[in-house]
Amino acid sequence: MAQVLKEAVRARIRAAALRCFADQGYAGTSMAGIATVAGTAPGNVYRYFPSKEALFAEVVPPELAARHDELLDGRIAALAEGSGNRAAAAELLDFWLAHRLAVSVLLDRADGTPVAGYPTAFVQRLVDHTVRALPGTPRPVHRDLLHLVFDNTRRAVARILSTATDDEHARALVTGFWSYQLPGLDGLLAGIAADLSADPVRE
């Protein structure tokens, strides 16, 4: 008689996989390691998920990245407009809290998966949004600075989401980080804008 798969066991395996992927990265995680964290046998993990690839697709699905991009665009648009910041920020933060480990993996621990390019795309997305708001064409050094700043943002958000003890801790860390980051970013953009105004044709 075929054994019945239990949703509670599936959920435990999913949670264990996310924890392992967030802590060790996709490449450093094995099905045996996931089984250990889930408190079950490796063979049992394979009963629910035929491969590590299938398990990763279950816990970090492609639609997660698409939704994250939508919310990120909304947050950036609100910041650019100078209004509606709180609603857009709250929506993005709520998404991060609802998918803490999955977003952390997406941003920093997905090497070797179909979404391995997401960290680079995330940084480039932020750079592109910022460049469009500048009063001129930025020079290579400006782009280098923006890439550096936004790559640090990516790493910080991933670390916060993977290490926070609970949702309230994560919320406090993110809002604290934003209160530090946004004034610094405003200062950087003002400096780039001044640089471009003073010497607009220099390459």
Protein Blocks (a to p, Z undefined) as FASTA:
>chain_A
ZZdddfklmmmmmmmmmmmmmmnojklpcfklmmmmnopafklmmmmpmbfklmmmmmmc
fklmmmmmmmmmmmmmmmmnopaklmmmmmmmmmmmmmmmmmmmmmmmmghiaklmmmmm
mmmmmmmmmmmmpgcdcdfklmmmmmmmmmmmmmmmmmmmmmpmblklmmmmmmmmmmmm
mmmmmmmmmmmmmmmmmmmmbZZ
